[in-house]
């Protein structure tokens, strides 16, 4: 299989010859998803619509309603900014004891038929 997508690794690690490492295909998409979700919309001057508003929910009480709002924010941000995927499912589970939301995102890359998953934990501030 040939590489369809590639991006520079956000870790900025170097190869043995000094070039910056590259992530490809599903790793490239996964990195992009995490970058979108970790970037507060409006924080990039030249790309003011990039990112999402997840951090605002981390000041709210941990409830099912806030969990649903988080899921909708993630869906909206990814559908508008990551055109290489079709989202199949987003689940947000509440972990009151840890003060966190466990998020799982299932999607299919547009050049594939295989479902991919990305997970992250959003901790209350």
C-alpha positions as CSV (number, residue, x, y, z in Angstrom):
1,X,0.0,0.0,0.0
2,X,1.4,3.4,-0.9
3,X,1.2,6.4,1.4
4,X,-1.8,8.6,0.9
5,X,-1.5,11.1,3.7
6,X,1.6,12.4,5.4
7,X,2.4,15.2,7.9
8,X,5.4,16.3,10.0
9,X,5.4,14.7,13.4
10,X,4.2,17.2,16.0
11,X,6.9,15.7,18.3
12,X,9.5,17.2,16.0
13,X,11.8,14.2,16.4
14,X,14.6,13.8,13.9
15,X,15.5,10.9,11.6
16,X,19.0,9.5,11.6
17,X,20.0,12.0,8.9
18,X,18.6,15.0,10.7
19,X,15.3,15.4,8.9
20,X,12.1,15.8,10.9
21,X,10.1,12.6,11.2
22,X,6.9,12.2,9.2
23,X,3.7,10.5,10.2
24,X,1.7,8.7,7.5
25,X,-1.8,7.6,6.7
26,X,-3.8,6.6,9.9
27,X,-1.1,8.2,12.1
28,X,-1.4,11.4,10.2
29,X,-5.1,11.5,10.6
30,X,-4.9,10.6,14.3
31,X,-2.4,13.4,14.9
32,X,-4.6,15.9,13.1
33,X,-7.7,14.9,15.2
34,X,-5.7,15.3,18.5
35,X,-4.3,18.7,17.2
36,X,-7.8,20.0,16.4
37,X,-9.2,18.9,19.7
38,X,-6.3,20.3,21.7
39,X,-6.3,23.7,20.0
40,X,-8.7,26.4,21.3
41,X,-10.6,28.0,18.5
42,X,-9.3,31.5,17.9
43,X,-5.9,30.8,19.4
44,X,-4.2,30.6,16.0
45,X,-4.0,34.2,14.6
46,X,-3.7,33.1,10.9
47,X,-6.3,30.4,11.3
48,X,-9.0,31.8,13.7
49,X,-11.6,29.1,12.9
50,X,-9.1,26.2,13.6
51,X,-9.7,24.1,16.7
52,X,-12.7,23.8,19.0
53,X,-14.1,25.0,22.3
54,X,-13.5,21.9,24.5
55,X,-11.8,23.7,27.3
56,X,-14.9,25.7,28.2
57,X,-16.6,22.5,29.3
58,X,-13.9,21.6,31.7
59,X,-15.0,24.3,34.1
60,X,-18.5,22.9,34.2
61,X,-19.9,20.3,36.6
62,X,-19.4,16.7,35.3
63,X,-22.8,15.7,34.1
64,X,-24.4,13.7,31.2
65,X,-25.6,16.9,29.6
66,X,-22.1,18.4,29.5
67,X,-20.9,15.0,28.1
68,X,-23.4,15.3,25.3
69,X,-22.3,18.9,24.6
70,X,-18.6,17.8,24.5
71,X,-19.6,15.1,21.9
72,X,-21.4,17.6,19.8
73,X,-18.5,20.0,19.9
74,X,-16.1,17.3,18.8
75,X,-18.4,16.2,16.0
76,X,-18.8,19.7,14.7
77,X,-15.1,20.5,14.9
78,X,-14.0,17.3,13.1
79,X,-16.6,17.4,10.4
80,X,-15.7,20.9,9.5
81,X,-11.9,20.6,9.8
82,X,-10.8,17.0,9.1
83,X,-12.1,16.2,5.6
84,X,-10.2,12.9,5.4
85,X,-12.6,11.1,7.7
86,X,-16.3,10.2,8.1
87,X,-17.2,10.0,11.8
88,X,-19.2,6.8,12.7
89,X,-19.5,7.2,16.4
90,X,-18.4,9.5,19.3
91,X,-18.9,8.3,22.9
92,X,-18.3,10.4,26.0
93,X,-18.2,8.5,29.3
94,X,-18.3,10.3,32.6
95,X,-15.7,9.5,35.3
96,X,-16.9,11.5,38.3
97,X,-14.2,10.1,40.7
98,X,-11.4,11.1,38.3
99,X,-13.0,14.3,37.3
100,X,-12.8,13.5,33.7
101,X,-14.6,12.6,30.5
102,X,-13.3,9.5,28.5
103,X,-13.9,10.2,24.8
104,X,-13.8,7.6,22.1
105,X,-14.0,8.6,18.4
106,X,-14.7,6.1,15.7
107,X,-14.2,7.1,12.1
108,X,-13.5,5.7,8.6
109,X,-10.8,7.4,6.5
110,X,-12.3,8.4,3.1
111,X,-9.6,6.3,1.3
112,X,-10.4,3.2,3.4
113,X,-13.2,1.0,4.6
114,X,-11.6,0.2,7.9
115,X,-12.9,1.8,11.1
116,X,-10.2,3.6,13.1
117,X,-10.5,4.7,16.7
118,X,-8.9,7.5,18.7
119,X,-9.4,8.0,22.4
120,X,-8.6,10.8,24.8
121,X,-9.3,11.9,28.3
122,X,-10.5,15.4,29.2
123,X,-9.8,16.2,32.8
124,X,-11.8,18.8,34.7
125,X,-9.8,22.0,35.5
